[in-house]
Amino acid sequence: MAIALATGTAMLSGVVAEPAQAQREKKDRKKENKPEYSKEFIEMFQPMQEVVNAEGGDIASISPQFGNLIALSVSPDEKIVAGGLIYNAGAKTGDRAAQLEGMKLMLSSGKVEGENVGRYNFISYQLANALGQHSDSRTYLQRAIDGGFTADNVSKPIMQIAMAESFITEERFAEGLDYLSRAISEAKAEGQQIDEAWYRRGLSVGYNNEVVPQVYDFAAGWVKDYPSPTNWRDAINIARNLNEFDSSAMLDLLRLSRRVDGLQNKQEFIAYVEAADPRRLPKEVKRVIEFGYTSGRVSRDDIYLSDSLKTADSRIAADQAELPALERDANAAGAGLRTVVAAGDAFLSYDQHAKAETFYTKALGIPGVDTNMVLTRLGIAQAEQGKFDEARANFAKVTGPRVPIAKLWTAYVDQRDNAAPAAPAEPAAATAVDSPA
């Protein structure tokens, strides 16, 4: 997303004063604040200026003298006119290095008019970038951004993207994504709508180069601002492909996938059933498989799913009958961790979210608890009750391998909390990120 070099052979006007005129008026300099040029500077500058200004002037004959002219440029006035001459000479010959030297000299003079400072820094960025001087180019570009420079087809967002791309060009992926992330945050704070291309670029760079955890921030921001089943499915599959989740974590990720209509193919339904286990969470397994059947996304002929549904059906009655005793035991003052967590898991699977919240909260106070798992499921139970602030707070506490799962659940909570209308679903065939086989 580089910005096209716009300098070309453009000449700068209004920056090259007439040193001879200033020299003749030397006596009145202090009184009238005239430019200051040394005799030695004028003697070198004037012949070079004549060549540059002449139609078809032999600029190649004077370019070796640019270094000497720069050395003689001591006063701010000398620097700005010498810089303008060198820049214009480079513009005529297409010598970007000379153009950049001229710009550097002018900017160092402190004499560039305020309205031109941003423009000159932007031109310097373009030249340095074209010359492969990426560190210097970023310095100039940031100064242009900070100075509020804009032009036709050159907006602040475009410059921020260019800054991120500069880091990416040097394979400094984390720095590029950090800059892009800050630009997104800044734009959001200003009430701006974020272009989806920003998120997609961050995801592409982060996913292809496995830049974690930044890639998950882009995924979460993307589905929050551009929610659709296809985007959600891609974001979830990015998390799956970049991690080897255990069955417990996989279950919580696929629970999210079910809620955002991200379960699309047989393998995803099978992964859900395997993680939930029809013997342990029969009601949830039955619900998922039957959704797969009624939606036409899985065939009733699949042996694994049909056998799992039979197992779940055979377990549901007994499982439900055990719930009152499990609830009583888990509520007991001396209830063990395993019992309390099992109660939370059972009631979560039956969509009894208030009871699940109670037991997960209790489990957090028991030694030996898998804090990150329980925090994740506590957040899920709270989200399903509309307790969005509490859910966000608990997802934010999650650490370790479950971080990407918590970030995506947070995006889901934000989406529901903001009541953002979902974008129309795209055809499943357009999915860009495949789920693991």
N, C-alpha and C positions, 0 to 999 in steps of 0.2 A: 504494500500500500504506500509505496514511496510517492512523494509529491514530485511532479515533473519539474525539471529544472527550468525556472522561468526567467533566468537572467539573460541567457542567450548573448546577443551582441548589444544589449541595451546600454546606452551611454548615460552617465550621470551628468546632469546639468545643474548649474547653480552652486557647485561646490568648489570650483577652481577659480580662485581670485586672481588678480593680476599683480604679482610681486613687484614688477617694475613700477607700477603706479604707486604701490605702497612705499617703495623705497624713495621715490621722489617727494613723497609727503612725510618723510621721516620726521621732520622738525615738528610737525603737528600731531604726531602719533599719540602722544600721551593725552593731548587735549581732546582729540577726536576719536580716541580708541581705535586707531587704524591697525590693520594686521602687521605682525612683526615677522620680517624675513631677514636672514643674514645675507651679506653680500655673496658669500660662497654658495649659499643655497640658490640665489637668483641666477648666478652664472651657470649653474648646472641645470636648473629647472627650465629656464626660458628656451634654450635650443631644443630640449626634449619636448616641451609643450608645442613648439612649432611643428615638429614631426608628427606628433599625435593628432594635431588639429588639421594638418594638411590632407587633402584628398589624395589617397594612395601613398601616404607617407610611409617611409621605410622603418616601421616600428621594430623590426628584427634588429636593426642596427643600433638601437638605443636600449633594447631590453637588458643587455648585460650590465648597463649602468644603473639599473633600478636599485641594486643593493647599495651603491654609493649614495644615491639620492635619499634612500631611507636613512642612511647613517647621518646625513646632513640635516635631516628633519628633526629638529630639536624642539622648537616652539610648537604650541598647538596649531598655529596658523600654517606652519610649514608642513606639519603632519597631514592636515586635512587636504591641502592642495596637492601635495605629493601623492597621497593616497588616491585622490580623485584621478590624477593623471595616470597612475599605474593601473587603476581599475579600468579606465577608459581604453588604455592601450591593450589590455587583455581582452576587453570586450570586442575590440576591432579584429583581433587575431584569433579569438576563440581560446585564449590561454587562460584556463580557469585558475591555475596556480597564481598567475599575476593578478587576476581579478581578486582572489582571496587576499593576497598580500595588500592590495590597495584598500580593501574593505577593513582589514585589521588596522591599518595605519589610520584610516579615517575615524574608526570607532575609538581608537586609543587617544585621539586628539581631544576628545571632550567637546568638540565644536559642532558635531552633527546636531542639527535642529531636532528638537524633541519629537516632532511628528515623524521624523525619518529614522529615529533610532531603532524602532521595532522592524521597520522595513529593511534596514541595512543588516541587522542581525539575522533576519530571515534569509536574505540573499547570501550572507556568509554561511549560514547553515547549509543551504543548497549546494554551494560551491564545495564546502568541506566534505559534505556527504558524497558528492560526485567524485571527489578525489580519494575517497576511502578513509578520510580522517574522521572516524565516527565519534571519537571522544570529543574533539573540538566541535563537531557539527551539533552534538547534543547541547553543548554549552550555549552555542548561538541560538539554537532553537528554543531552549528554555527561556533565554532572555527575550526572545520575540514573543513567546507566550506570556511571560510575566509583564511585558510591556503593553499587552493588549493589542498586538498587531493582528489585523485581519485584512483580507483583500478578496477580490473576486475569486471564488472557488478555493479560497484558503481560509477556513474557519478555525476557531480554537480546537474543536474536536478533531479536525483533520490533522492539525499539528500534533495533538496528543497521540493520535494513532501513529504518526510518523516517528515520534519519539520512542514509542514502544517497539516499533519495527526496527529502529536503529540498534537497540539492544539485541533483538532477536537475530538480526543479521550477523552479529558477532557470536551467536550461540550463547548469549547470556540470557537464557530463557526465563529464569526466575526473576531477574531484574526487569525484563521486559513485561512480564505478567504483573509484577508488583506495580509498575508505572501505570499500566492499563487499568488495573484495579483501582488505583487512586483516582485516575481520571474519571472512571465510572462513578465512584463515590462522590467526587466533586460535582459532577454533572447532576447527579440525583439530588444533592443538597441544594442545587440551584433550581430544582424543579423541572429539569429537562428529561425528555424521554430518551432512553438509551437505544441507540441503533442496534438491532439484533446482530449485525455484522461484528460488533465489538465482542459480544459474548462468543460468537462462533469462532472468531479468530483466537481468543483466549483458550477456548476449548480445544481447538485444533493443535495449537502449540503445546498446551499443557498435556493433552492426551498422547500425542505422538512422541513427546519427549519425557513423559511420565514425571511431570513437574507437580509434585504433591507437597502440601495440600492445596496449593493455589487452584489447581484444575477443578477441585470440588466447589470452590467459591464461585468460579465462573459457571459451573453447572447449576448451582443453586440459584444464582442470580438470573440465569437464563430462563429457567422454568418458572421462576416467580414472575418475571416480566413478560414472558412469552409462553404461557402454559398451553399445552396441547398434548394429547396422548403420545404423539410421535416424539415431541421434544422431551417429555417426561421419560419415555422409554429409553431414549438415547442417553439421557443423563444417568439413569439408573444402571444402564449397561456399561457406561464409562466406569462407574464405581465397581461393578462386578468384574470387569476385565482387568482393572488395575489392582485388584486385591484377591486374596484367597480367604474368603470369609468362612468361619465355621458355620455349622447348620443353624445355630441360634441367631447369629447375626444375619445370615442369609434370609431367615424367616422374617425378620423385622424389615429388611429391605424389600422383600417381595410382598409383604403386607402393604407397604407404601405403593408398590407397583399396582396392586389390585385396586387401591383407592383412586389412582389417577388413570385407570384404564390402560395400564401399560402391559398387561399380560396379553400377548398376541399369538404365541405359537405353542405347540405341544411341549417343547422342551422347557419353556418357562413355567407351564402348569405342573409339569413333572417335578421341576426343581422346588416349587412351592410345596407340593405334597410330600416330597422327601424331607424337606426341612421341618414341616409341621408334624409329620408322622400320624397316620390315621389311628394308631393305637393310643397315642398320647393326647391329640387334639382332634378327636373325630368330627365334632360339629364343624370346625373350621375347614377341615379337609373336604367334608361333604359339600359345604357351601362353595368352595373354590371349584371343585370338579363339576358340579352342576352348572355353575356359571359358564365354565368352558363348553359344556354340552349345549346349553341354551343359546349361547352366543355364536355357536358354530365354529369356534376356534380350535376345538379338539374333537376327534372322532370317538364315538361310543365304542368303536372297535378296538381302541387301544387297550391292550391287555393289562398293562400296569395300572392305568387309571381306573379301569373297571374293577380290578381286584382291590385297589385301594378304597374305592367307594363302597364295595361290599364289606370290607373290614371296618370302615368308619360307621356304616349303617348298623353293623352288629355291635358296636361299642357305645353308641350314643345313649341308649336308654340307661344302661348301667352307669355310664359316666355322669349323666344328669342326676341319677339317684344318689350318687356319692357326693354331689356338691354341698348339700346342707351339712354333712358331717365334716367335710373338708373346711368349710367356712367356720364351723364351730371350733375345730382344732386350731386353725390358723389364728383365730381371735383370742385364743387362750394366752394368758400372761406369759407362760413359759414356752410358747410355741417355738419349735426349731426353725432354722433358716430354710431348710428344704421344704417344709410344710407351708410356710408363709409364701415363698416364691411360687410353689406349685399352685397355691390358691389364686395368686395374682394371675398366673398364666392361664388357669382354667377359666376364670371369669372374664379375662380379656378375650379368650377364644369364643365365648358365648355372648360377646358384646355387652357384658354387664360392667361397663367401664368405671362406674363409681366404686364398686366393690374391688375391682382390680387396682384402682388408684390407692385405696385404703391399704391393701396388702403390700403393694410395692413400696409405699411410703414406710410401712412398718419394717419391711425387709432391709431398707437402707440403714436402719439403726442396729442391725444384728451383725456381730463380727463374722468375717469370712465371706460377706456378700460380694457377688460379682457386680460391683458398683455400676460399671458402664452398661451392662445389660439391663439392670433394673432401672437405671435412669432413662434409658431409651424407652422401655416399655411403660414406665410411669408417664413419660411425655406423650406417648401414643394414647394412653388412657385419658389423659387430660385433654389432649387435642380433640378426641372424639366427644368430649363433653362441652366443647367450646371454651375451655379454660386455656386460651391461647397464650396469655402472658406466662402462666405457670409452665406450660409445655415448652415454650421457648427457653425459659430459664433452665429447665432440666436438660434439654438437648444441648444447651451451651456448656454444661458441666461435663459432657461426655468426652473422654480422651481415648487415645490408642486407636486400634483398628476400626472402631465403630464411628470415628469422626465423620467420614463421608456419609454414613447413614444418617447421623444426627443432623448434618447440614442439609441434606435433602428433605428430611422430615420438617426441619425448620422452614424451608421454602414452602412446603405444603401448608404449614400452619399460617405463614404470612399470606399465602394465596387465599386461604379460607377467611382469614381475619379481614383482609381487605375486600373480600367479596368481589374479586376481580373476575369479570366474565371470561370464561375459557375460550381460547381461540378455536376455530373449527378444526376438527381432527383431520389430519392428512392421511392419505392412503398408507397402509402399513408397509407397502412395498418401497416407500420412499425412505424408510429408516436407514440412517447413516451408520449407526453403530450396532453391530450384531451382538446378541447375548452369547455367552459361552455355550458350547455344545454340551 
